[in-house]
Each structure stands twice: as C-alpha cells, then as structure tokens.
Amino acid sequence: MLPGTTAYADTLRTRIAAEPRLRARRRGRVARIASSTLLAGVVLLILAGTVGMALGAWRFTVIDTGSMRPTLNPGDVAVLTSEPTTDLQKGQIVAFHPPGEPHLTVMHRAVSIERRSNGVVIQTKGDANNAKDQWHAHIVGNTVWHEDLKIPMLGYLAVWSQQRPVRLGVLILVVALIVSMLLRSIWRPSSR
C-alpha cells in the first residue's frame, strides 16, 4: 500500500449535511433579534415614563395601604394625571397632602367639593373605610392629581428593588452581562 492511502480507497466519502449548522445559526439570529427587540421595548417604556414624569404629564404612586380596596390594592401602582381643579368632580380618586402632613400623600375618593376664592376644599373617604376622613384637604394651586390608571402588583417590584441587597445584585448582574458581551465580541471567531 502506498503512503497516504487507506484500505477503503474504493469507497465513497460520506458528506455531512450542513443543515444543522444553518438551523443553529438561524435560531441564534432569531434569539438575538428577539432579545434586542425586547430590550429596546423596555428601554423605550422606561424612557417614555421618565420623560412623562419630567414634563409633568403623569406621576406614579405605589399603593401602601388597603384603604382604597377593592379599587386600589396594596402593591398596585397608580398612574396619576394632572387636571385643573375646575374639572374636579365628586367620585374621583385624588392624591393630596392631609392638613399638617406635607410629606404624606394620601389617595382617597373625593366625596364633597367646596370651591372657594382661595382654592378648593375637599372631603375624602377611602373606599374600604366606614367613615369619611377627619380632615378637609385644601387643594393649593390650579391643578389636582387624580388616579387615571392602575397597574396591578407592580408596586411590589418597586418596593423590592429599593432594598440594598437587590440593588447590589442588579448592579453585579448588569456589569457581568456587559463584560460577557464584550468578551464574546473579542473572542468571537471571524466569519468567513
């Protein structure tokens, strides 16, 4: 036998189809497109929420108590929009500061509205409470924030994300993802 020849020289060579490799590439491409689209959507949603808050179009408030059950439950996020006090009506859920509590924001339903020359005075009541609130809130200014939409259970995520170990873990995860993406781009074999 000659060097470089084999005992099976007269047999046909078997060719392996490249289809599995093509399928894997397609799946990888689809996964990259889907993840990029999802990431872009989340970034746009966060950007829209932030810009809307900065422009004063809306605010977000996490519901902490059950005083507005079943309309607003603890853990819900209420989306507040501003409207002129002249458009305020009985039955609307409004956000306000109770008298003597400038750092506390309460969201209750307006049960009576009294328009005065120096502003609007409202009497409120929580839906789950048996009696009206003991105070009469004075709305200062020409606008009032009222509940326009609720996002159920999102507030739990907001409260959970404010804990120090969670923030540290998210930071570590983001840094690890960025480093892995950079290393992958460095170590990726060049395409032919």
FIVEX-354265 format. One record per atom (N, C-alpha, C, O, CB): x, y, z. Coordinates in steps of 0.2 Angstrom, whole numbers, padded with zeros to 4 digits, always signed. Glycine has a CB too. Example, Ala and Ser with C-alpha at 12.3 -4.5 7.8 and 13.67 -1.06 7.14 Angstrom:
2
+0066-0028+0039;+0062-0022+0039;+0066-0016+0039;+0071-0017+0042;+0057-0022+0045;+0064-0011+0035;+0068-0005+0036;+0064+0000+0039;+0067+0006+0040;+0070-0003+0029;
//
This chain:
192
+0004-0006+0000;+0000+0000+0000;+0004+0006+0000;+0010+0006+0003;-0005+0000+0006;+0002+0011-0004;+0006+0017-0004;+0005+0022+0002;-0001+0021+0005;+0004+0021-0010;+0009+0026+0004;+0008+0030+0010;+0003+0035+0008;+0002+0038+0002;+0015+0034+0012;-0002+0037+0013;-0007+0041+0012;-0013+0038+0009;-0018+0042+0008;-0005+0047+0007;-0013+0032+0008;-0019+0029+0005;-0022+0024+0011;-0018+0023+0016;-0018+0024-0001;-0028+0023+0010;-0031+0019+0016;-0034+0012+0012;-0034+0012+0006;-0037+0023+0019;-0036+0008+0017;-0039+0002+0014;-0045+0003+0011;-0048-0002+0008;-0039-0003+0020;-0048+0008+0012;-0055+0010+0010;-0055+0015+0004;-0060+0019+0004;-0060+0012+0016;-0050+0015+0000;-0050+0020-0005;-0055+0019-0010;-0057+0024-0013;-0043+0019-0008;-0058+0013-0011;-0063+0012-0016;-0070+0014-0014;-0075+0014-0018;-0063+0005-0019;-0071+0016-0008;-0077+0018-0005;-0079+0025-0006;-0074+0029-0007;-0078+0016+0002;-0085+0027-0006;-0087+0034-0007;-0086+0038+0000;-0088+0035+0005;-0094+0034-0010;-0084+0044-0001;-0084+0048+0005;-0091+0050+0007;-0095+0051+0003;-0079+0054+0004;-0092+0050+0014;-0099+0052+0016;-0098+0060+0018;-0094+0062+0020;-0100+0048+0023;-0103+0063+0015;-0104+0070+0016;-0109+0072+0022;-0115+0069+0022;-0105+0074+0010;-0107+0076+0026;-0112+0078+0032;-0116+0084+0030;-0112+0089+0028;-0109+0078+0039;-0122+0084+0030;-0126+0090+0028;-0125+0095+0032;-0124+0094+0038;-0133+0088+0027;-0125+0102+0030;-0123+0107+0034;-0130+0110+0037;-0130+0116+0040;-0120+0113+0030;-0135+0107+0036;-0142+0109+0038;-0142+0111+0046;-0144+0116+0048;-0147+0105+0037;-0139+0106+0050;-0140+0108+0057;-0136+0114+0059;-0138+0118+0063;-0137+0102+0061;-0130+0115+0056;-0127+0122+0057;-0131+0128+0055;-0131+0133+0058;-0120+0121+0053;-0134+0127+0049;-0138+0133+0047;-0144+0134+0051;-0146+0140+0053;-0141+0131+0040;-0147+0129+0054;-0153+0129+0058;-0150+0133+0065;-0154+0137+0068;-0156+0123+0060;-0144+0131+0067;-0142+0134+0073;-0140+0141+0072;-0142+0145+0077;-0135+0130+0076;-0138+0143+0067;-0137+0150+0065;-0143+0154+0065;-0144+0159+0068;-0133+0151+0059;-0148+0151+0062;-0155+0154+0061;-0158+0155+0068;-0160+0161+0070;-0159+0150+0057;-0157+0150+0072;-0160+0151+0079;-0156+0156+0083;-0159+0160+0087;-0160+0144+0083;-0150+0156+0082;-0146+0161+0086;-0148+0168+0083;-0148+0173+0087;-0138+0160+0085;-0149+0169+0077;-0151+0175+0074;-0157+0177+0077;-0158+0183+0078;-0150+0175+0066;-0162+0173+0077;-0169+0174+0079;-0169+0176+0086;-0172+0181+0089;-0174+0168+0078;-0165+0173+0090;-0164+0174+0098;-0161+0181+0099;-0163+0185+0103;-0160+0169+0101;-0156+0183+0095;-0153+0189+0095;-0158+0195+0093;-0158+0200+0097;-0147+0190+0091;-0162+0194+0088;-0167+0199+0086;-0172+0200+0091;-0174+0205+0093;-0170+0197+0079;-0175+0194+0094;-0180+0194+0099;-0177+0198+0105;-0181+0202+0108;-0182+0187+0101;-0171+0196+0108;-0169+0199+0114;-0167+0207+0113;-0168+0211+0117;-0162+0196+0116;-0165+0208+0107;-0164+0215+0105;-0170+0219+0105;-0171+0225+0108;-0160+0216+0099;-0175+0216+0102;-0182+0220+0102;-0185+0220+0109;-0188+0226+0110;-0187+0216+0097;-0184+0215+0113;-0187+0216+0120;-0183+0221+0124;-0186+0225+0127;-0186+0209+0123;-0177+0221+0123;-0173+0226+0127;-0174+0233+0124;-0175+0238+0128;-0165+0225+0125;-0175+0234+0118;-0177+0241+0115;-0184+0243+0118;-0185+0249+0119;-0177+0241+0107;-0188+0238+0118;-0195+0240+0120;-0195+0242+0128;-0198+0247+0130;-0200+0234+0120;-0191+0238+0132;-0191+0240+0139;-0187+0247+0140;-0190+0251+0144;-0187+0235+0143;-0182+0248+0136;-0179+0255+0136;-0183+0260+0134;-0184+0266+0137;-0172+0255+0132;-0187+0259+0129;-0192+0264+0127;-0197+0266+0132;-0200+0271+0133;-0195+0262+0120;-0200+0260+0135;-0205+0261+0140;-0202+0265+0146;-0206+0269+0149;-0207+0254+0142;-0196+0263+0148;-0193+0267+0154;-0192+0274+0152;-0193+0279+0156;-0187+0264+0156;-0190+0275+0146;-0188+0282+0143;-0195+0286+0143;-0195+0292+0145;-0185+0282+0137;-0200+0283+0140;-0207+0287+0140;-0209+0288+0147;-0212+0294+0148;-0212+0282+0136;-0209+0284+0152;-0211+0285+0158;-0207+0291+0162;-0210+0295+0165;-0211+0279+0163;-0201+0291+0161;-0196+0296+0164;-0198+0303+0161;-0198+0308+0164;-0189+0294+0163;-0198+0303+0154;-0199+0309+0151;-0206+0312+0153;-0207+0318+0154;-0199+0309+0143;-0211+0308+0153;-0218+0310+0155;-0218+0313+0162;-0221+0318+0163;-0223+0304+0155;-0214+0310+0167;-0214+0312+0173;-0210+0319+0174;-0212+0323+0177;-0210+0307+0178;-0205+0319+0170;-0201+0326+0170;-0205+0331+0167;-0204+0337+0169;-0194+0325+0165;-0209+0330+0162;-0213+0335+0159;-0220+0337+0163;-0223+0341+0161;-0215+0333+0152;-0221+0333+0168;-0227+0334+0172;-0233+0331+0169;-0239+0333+0171;-0228+0341+0174;-0233+0326+0165;-0239+0323+0162;-0242+0318+0166;-0248+0317+0166;-0237+0320+0155;-0238+0314+0170;-0240+0309+0175;-0235+0308+0180;-0229+0310+0180;-0242+0303+0171;-0238+0305+0185;-0234+0303+0191;-0236+0295+0192;-0241+0293+0191;-0235+0307+0197;-0231+0292+0196;-0233+0285+0198;-0233+0285+0206;-0228+0288+0209;-0228+0280+0195;-0237+0281+0209;-0238+0281+0216;-0239+0274+0218;-0244+0270+0215;-0243+0285+0219;-0235+0271+0222;-0236+0264+0225;-0241+0264+0230;-0241+0268+0235;-0229+0261+0227;-0246+0260+0230;-0252+0260+0235;-0249+0256+0241;-0247+0250+0240;-0258+0257+0232;-0249+0259+0247;-0246+0255+0253;-0251+0252+0257;-0250+0247+0261;-0242+0260+0257;-0257+0255+0257;-0262+0253+0262;-0268+0250+0258;-0269+0251+0252;-0264+0259+0267;-0273+0247+0262;-0279+0244+0259;-0285+0249+0260;-0291+0246+0259;-0280+0238+0263;-0284+0255+0261;-0290+0260+0262;-0294+0261+0256;-0300+0263+0256;-0287+0266+0265;-0291+0259+0250;-0295+0260+0244;-0297+0254+0241;-0299+0253+0235;-0291+0264+0239;-0297+0248+0245;-0299+0242+0242;-0306+0242+0240;-0310+0245+0244;-0298+0236+0247;-0309+0239+0235;-0306+0234+0230;-0303+0238+0224;-0300+0235+0220;-0310+0229+0228;-0304+0245+0224;-0302+0249+0218;-0294+0249+0217;-0292+0247+0212;-0304+0256+0219;-0291+0250+0223;-0283+0250+0223;-0281+0246+0229;-0283+0247+0234;-0281+0258+0224;-0277+0241+0227;-0275+0236+0232;-0268+0238+0234;-0264+0241+0230;-0276+0229+0230;-0265+0236+0240;-0258+0237+0241;-0254+0233+0236;-0255+0227+0234;-0257+0234+0249;-0249+0236+0234;-0244+0234+0229;-0246+0236+0222;-0242+0235+0217;-0245+0226+0229;-0252+0239+0221;-0253+0242+0214;-0250+0248+0213;-0248+0252+0218;-0261+0243+0214;-0249+0250+0207;-0246+0257+0205;-0251+0261+0202;-0254+0259+0197;-0239+0256+0201;-0252+0267+0205;-0257+0271+0202;-0254+0276+0198;-0249+0279+0200;-0261+0275+0208;-0256+0277+0192;-0254+0282+0187;-0258+0288+0188;-0264+0288+0187;-0254+0279+0180;-0255+0294+0190;-0259+0300+0192;-0258+0305+0186;-0252+0306+0183;-0256+0303+0198;-0263+0308+0184;-0263+0313+0179;-0265+0320+0182;-0269+0320+0187;-0266+0312+0172;-0263+0325+0179;-0265+0332+0182;-0271+0334+0178;-0271+0334+0172;-0259+0337+0182;-0275+0338+0182;-0281+0341+0179;-0283+0348+0182;-0281+0348+0188;-0287+0337+0178;-0286+0352+0179;-0287+0359+0183;-0292+0357+0188;-0297+0353+0188;-0290+0364+0178;-0292+0361+0194;-0296+0360+0199;-0304+0362+0197;-0308+0359+0201;-0294+0364+0205;-0305+0366+0192;-0311+0367+0190;-0315+0361+0187;-0321+0360+0187;-0311+0373+0185;-0311+0356+0185;-0314+0350+0182;-0315+0344+0187;-0317+0339+0186;-0309+0347+0176;-0312+0345+0193;-0313+0340+0199;-0320+0339+0200;-0324+0343+0201;-0309+0343+0205;-0322+0332+0201;-0329+0330+0202;-0329+0326+0208;-0324+0322+0209;-0332+0327+0196;-0335+0325+0211;-0336+0320+0216;-0335+0313+0213;-0337+0312+0208;-0343+0321+0219;-0332+0309+0217;-0331+0302+0215;-0324+0301+0212;-0322+0295+0211;-0336+0300+0210;-0320+0306+0210;-0314+0305+0208;-0309+0303+0213;-0310+0305+0219;-0311+0311+0204;-0304+0299+0212;-0299+0297+0217;-0293+0302+0216;-0290+0303+0210;-0296+0290+0216;-0292+0306+0221;-0287+0311+0221;-0281+0310+0225;-0282+0307+0230;-0290+0318+0222;-0275+0313+0224;-0269+0312+0228;-0268+0319+0231;-0269+0324+0228;-0263+0310+0224;-0267+0319+0238;-0267+0326+0241;-0263+0325+0248;-0261+0319+0250;-0274+0329+0243;-0261+0330+0251;-0257+0330+0257;-0262+0332+0262;-0266+0337+0262;-0251+0335+0257;-0263+0328+0268;-0268+0330+0273;-0265+0336+0277;-0259+0337+0277;-0269+0324+0278;-0270+0340+0280;-0268+0346+0284;-0262+0344+0289;-0263+0339+0293;-0274+0349+0287;-0257+0347+0289;-0252+0346+0294;-0247+0341+0292;-0242+0339+0296;-0255+0345+0300;-0248+0338+0286;-0243+0332+0284;-0241+0333+0277;-0243+0330+0272;-0247+0325+0284;-0236+0338+0276;-0234+0340+0270;-0230+0334+0266;-0229+0335+0260;-0229+0346+0270;-0227+0329+0270;-0223+0324+0267;-0227+0318+0266;-0224+0313+0263;-0217+0323+0271;-0233+0318+0268;-0238+0312+0267;-0242+0313+0261;-0246+0318+0261;-0241+0310+0273;-0243+0308+0257;-0248+0309+0251;-0253+0303+0252;-0251+0298+0253;-0244+0308+0244;-0259+0305+0252;-0265+0301+0253;-0269+0301+0246;-0270+0306+0243;-0269+0303+0259;-0271+0295+0244;-0275+0294+0239;-0282+0291+0241;-0283+0286+0243;-0272+0289+0233;-0287+0296+0241;-0294+0294+0243;-0299+0297+0238;-0297+0301+0233;-0296+0296+0250;-0305+0295+0238;-0310+0297+0234;-0313+0303+0236;-0315+0304+0242;-0316+0292+0233;-0314+0308+0232;-0317+0315+0234;-0325+0314+0235;-0328+0311+0230;-0316+0320+0229;-0328+0315+0241;-0335+0314+0242;-0338+0321+0242;-0344+0321+0241;-0336+0310+0249;-0335+0326+0244;-0338+0333+0243;-0333+0338+0241;-0327+0337+0243;-0341+0335+0250;-0335+0343+0237;-0330+0348+0234;-0333+0355+0236;-0339+0356+0234;-0329+0347+0227;-0329+0359+0239;-0331+0366+0240;-0326+0371+0237;-0320+0371+0239;-0332+0367+0248;-0329+0374+0232;-0324+0379+0228;-0325+0386+0232;-0330+0389+0233;-0327+0380+0221;-0319+0388+0234;-0318+0395+0237;-0314+0399+0233;-0311+0397+0228;-0315+0394+0244;-0314+0406+0235;-0310+0410+0231;-0302+0409+0232;-0298+0411+0227;-0311+0418+0234;-0300+0406+0237;-0293+0404+0238;-0291+0397+0237;-0286+0395+0238;-0291+0406+0246;-0295+0393+0233;-0294+0387+0231;-0300+0382+0232;-0306+0384+0233;-0288+0384+0235;-0298+0376+0232;-0304+0371+0233;-0303+0367+0239;-0297+0365+0241;-0304+0366+0227;-0308+0365+0243;-0308+0361+0249;-0312+0355+0248;-0317+0355+0246;-0310+0365+0255;-0308+0349+0249;-0312+0343+0248;-0312+0339+0254;-0308+0339+0258;-0308+0339+0242;-0318+0335+0254;-0319+0330+0260;-0318+0323+0256;-0320+0322+0251;-0326+0330+0263;-0314+0319+0259;-0312+0312+0256;-0314+0306+0260;-0316+0307+0266;-0305+0312+0254;-0314+0301+0257;-0315+0294+0260;-0312+0289+0257;-0312+0288+0250;-0323+0293+0261;-0309+0284+0260;-0306+0278+0257;-0312+0273+0256;-0317+0273+0260;-0301+0275+0262;-0312+0270+0250;-0317+0265+0248;-0318+0260+0254;-0324+0258+0255;-0316+0262+0242;-0313+0257+0257;-0313+0252+0262;-0315+0255+0269;-0316+0251+0273;-0307+0248+0262;-0315+0261+0270;-0316+0264+0276;-0323+0265+0277;-0327+0266+0273;-0312+0271+0277;-0326+0265+0284;-0333+0265+0286;-0335+0273+0286;-0341+0274+0285;-0334+0262+0292;-0330+0277+0287;-0332+0284+0288;-0328+0289+0284;-0322+0287+0281;-0331+0286+0296;-0330+0295+0283;-0326+0300+0279;-0320+0301+0283;-0319+0300+0289;-0330+0306+0278;-0315+0304+0280;-0309+0306+0283;-0310+0312+0288;-0315+0316+0286;-0303+0308+0278;-0306+0312+0293;-0307+0318+0298;-0305+0325+0296;-0307+0329+0299;-0304+0316+0304;-0302+0325+0290;-0299+0332+0288;-0303+0334+0282;-0306+0330+0279;-0292+0331+0287;-0302+0340+0281;-0304+0343+0275;-0298+0346+0271;-0294+0350+0274;-0310+0349+0276;-0296+0343+0265;-0290+0345+0262;-0291+0351+0258;-0295+0351+0254;-0287+0339+0258;-0286+0356+0258;-0286+0362+0254;-0281+0361+0248;-0275+0360+0249;-0284+0368+0259;-0284+0361+0242;-0280+0360+0236;-0277+0367+0234;-0281+0371+0233;-0284+0357+0230;-0271+0367+0235;-0267+0373+0233;-0265+0373+0226;-0262+0368+0224;-0261+0375+0238;-0266+0379+0222;-0264+0379+0215;-0270+0378+0211;-0276+0377+0213;-0259+0374+0214;-0269+0377+0204;-0274+0377+0200;-0275+0370+0197;-0280+0369+0193;-0273+0381+0194;-0271+0365+0199;-0272+0358+0197;-0272+0353+0203;-0270+0355+0208;-0266+0357+0192;-0275+0347+0201;-0275+0342+0206;-0273+0336+0202;-0275+0335+0197;-0282+0342+0209;-0270+0331+0206;-0268+0325+0203;-0273+0320+0205;-0275+0319+0211;-0261+0322+0206;-0275+0316+0200;-0280+0311+0201;-0278+0304+0198;-0274+0304+0193;-0287+0313+0198;-0281+0299+0200;-0279+0292+0198;-0283+0291+0191;-0289+0292+0190;-0281+0287+0203;-0279+0289+0186;-0281+0288+0179;-0281+0281+0177;-0285+0279+0173;-0277+0293+0174;-0276+0277+0180;-0275+0270+0178;-0271+0267+0184;-0267+0270+0188;-0271+0270+0172;-0272+0260+0184;-0268+0257+0189;-0265+0251+0186;-0268+0248+0181;-0273+0254+0195;-0259+0249+0189;-0255+0243+0186;-0255+0239+0192;-0251+0240+0197;-0248+0246+0183;-0258+0233+0192;-0259+0229+0197;-0252+0225+0199;-0248+0223+0195;-0264+0223+0196;-0250+0225+0205;-0245+0222+0208;-0238+0224+0206;-0233+0221+0209;-0245+0214+0206;-0237+0229+0202;-0230+0231+0200;-0227+0235+0206;-0221+0235+0206;-0231+0236+0194;-0231+0237+0211;-0228+0241+0216;-0223+0236+0221;-0219+0239+0224;-0233+0244+0221;-0225+0230+0221;-0221+0225+0225;-0214+0225+0222;-0209+0225+0225;-0224+0218+0225;-0213+0225+0215;-0207+0225+0212;-0203+0232+0213;-0197+0232+0214;-0208+0224+0204;-0207+0237+0213;-0204+0244+0215;-0201+0244+0222;-0195+0246+0223;-0209+0249+0214;-0205+0241+0227;-0203+0241+0234;-0197+0236+0235;-0192+0238+0238;-0209+0239+0239;-0197+0231+0232;-0192+0225+0232;-0186+0228+0229;-0180+0227+0232;-0194+0219+0228;-0186+0232+0224;-0180+0234+0220;-0176+0240+0224;-0171+0242+0223;-0182+0237+0214;-0180+0243+0229;-0177+0248+0234;-0172+0245+0239;-0169+0249+0243;-0182+0252+0236;-0172+0238+0240;-0168+0235+0245;-0161+0235+0243;-0160+0234+0237;-0171+0228+0247;-0156+0236+0248;-0149+0237+0246;-0147+0230+0243;-0143+0231+0238;-0145+0239+0252;-0148+0224+0246;-0145+0218+0243;-0148+0217+0235;-0144+0215+0231;-0147+0212+0247;-0154+0219+0234;-0157+0218+0227;-0153+0223+0223;-0151+0221+0217;-0164+0220+0227;-0152+0229+0225;-0149+0234+0220;-0142+0232+0219;-0139+0233+0213;-0149+0241+0224;-0138+0229+0224;-0131+0227+0223;-0131+0221+0218;-0127+0221+0214;-0128+0225+0230;-0136+0216+0219;-0137+0211+0214;-0138+0213+0207;-0135+0210+0203;-0142+0206+0217;-0142+0218+0206;-0144+0220+0200;-0138+0223+0197;-0136+0222+0191;-0150+0225+0200;-0134+0227+0200;-0128+0230+0198;-0123+0225+0196;-0120+0226+0190;-0125+0235+0203;-0122+0220+0200;-0117+0215+0198;-0119+0211+0192;-0115+0210+0188;-0117+0210+0204;-0126+0210+0191;-0129+0206+0185;-0128+0211+0179;-0126+0208+0174;-0136+0205+0186;-0129+0217+0179;-0128+0221+0174;-0121+0222+0172;-0119+0221+0166;-0131+0229+0175;-0116+0222+0176;-0109+0223+0175;-0107+0216+0172;-0103+0216+0167;-0105+0224+0181;-0109+0210+0175;-0107+0204+0172;-0110+0203+0165;-0106+0200+0160;-0110+0198+0176;-0116+0205+0163;-0118+0205+0156;-0114+0209+0152;-0113+0207+0146;-0126+0207+0156;-0113+0215+0154;-0109+0219+0149;-0102+0216+0148;-0099+0216+0142;-0108+0226+0152;-0099+0214+0153;-0092+0211+0152;-0092+0204+0148;-0088+0204+0144;-0089+0209+0159;-0098+0200+0149;-0098+0194+0145;-0100+0196+0137;-0097+0193+0133;-0104+0190+0147;-0103+0202+0136;-0105+0204+0129;-0098+0206+0126;-0097+0205+0120;-0110+0209+0129;-0094+0210+0130;-0088+0212+0127;-0083+0207+0126;-0080+0206+0121;-0084+0217+0132;-0082+0202+0131;-0078+0196+0130;-0080+0192+0124;-0076+0189+0120;-0078+0192+0136;-0087+0191+0123;-0089+0187+0117;-0088+0191+0111;-0086+0187+0106;-0097+0187+0118;-0088+0197+0110;-0086+0201+0104;-0079+0200+0103;-0077+0200+0097;-0088+0208+0105;-0075+0200+0108;-0067+0199+0107;-0066+0192+0105;-0062+0191+0100;-0064+0201+0114;-0069+0187+0108;-0067+0180+0107;-0071+0177+0101;-0070+0171+0099;-0068+0176+0113;-0076+0181+0098;-0080+0178+0093;-0075+0176+0087;-0071+0181+0085;-0086+0183+0091;-0076+0170+0084;-0072+0169+0078;-0074+0173+0072;-0080+0174+0071;-0072+0161+0076;-0069+0175+0068;-0071+0179+0062;-0075+0175+0057;-0074+0169+0056;-0065+0182+0059;-0080+0178+0054;-0084+0175+0049;-0081+0174+0043;-0077+0179+0041;-0091+0178+0049;-0082+0169+0039;-0078+0168+0033;-0083+0171+0027;-0081+0171+0021;-0077+0161+0031;
//
